Amino acid sequence: MSDSEHSGSSDGEGVETRGKMVQRHKRELRELKTKSDAALRSVPAKDKKKKQELQEQLKKTEENMLKKHKEELSVFEKEAEEKLRQLQLEESAAKKEKAEKNCRQL
């Protein structure tokens, strides 16, 4: 995967939105399932032990990917909340400053 895919900068902005992140997660999961299916088909039907081991490995890989995706969304949402709080503080300070300026003019 290229760096632009990791950062979500496919639209040229360099910032990955929540929607883009969810789309990337779906794409990654779909690609993993495609590769998993191909790997399972490559195992001979008679080799049940190898097939079962591969299924367990693929299941762990999928679980790890889902865990990673959940963590990424959690971090994204925490960062978004922090940015929103910061914007609210800045807006509040600007309103207070404007009110003080108007009071001084009276």
Secondary structure, DSSP 4 states (H G I P E B T S, - for coil): --HHHHHTGGGSSS---HHHHHHHHHHHHHHHHHHHHHHHHHS-TT-HHHHHHHHHHHHHHHHHHHHHHHHHHHHHHHHHHHHHHHHHHHHHHHHHHHHHHHHHH-
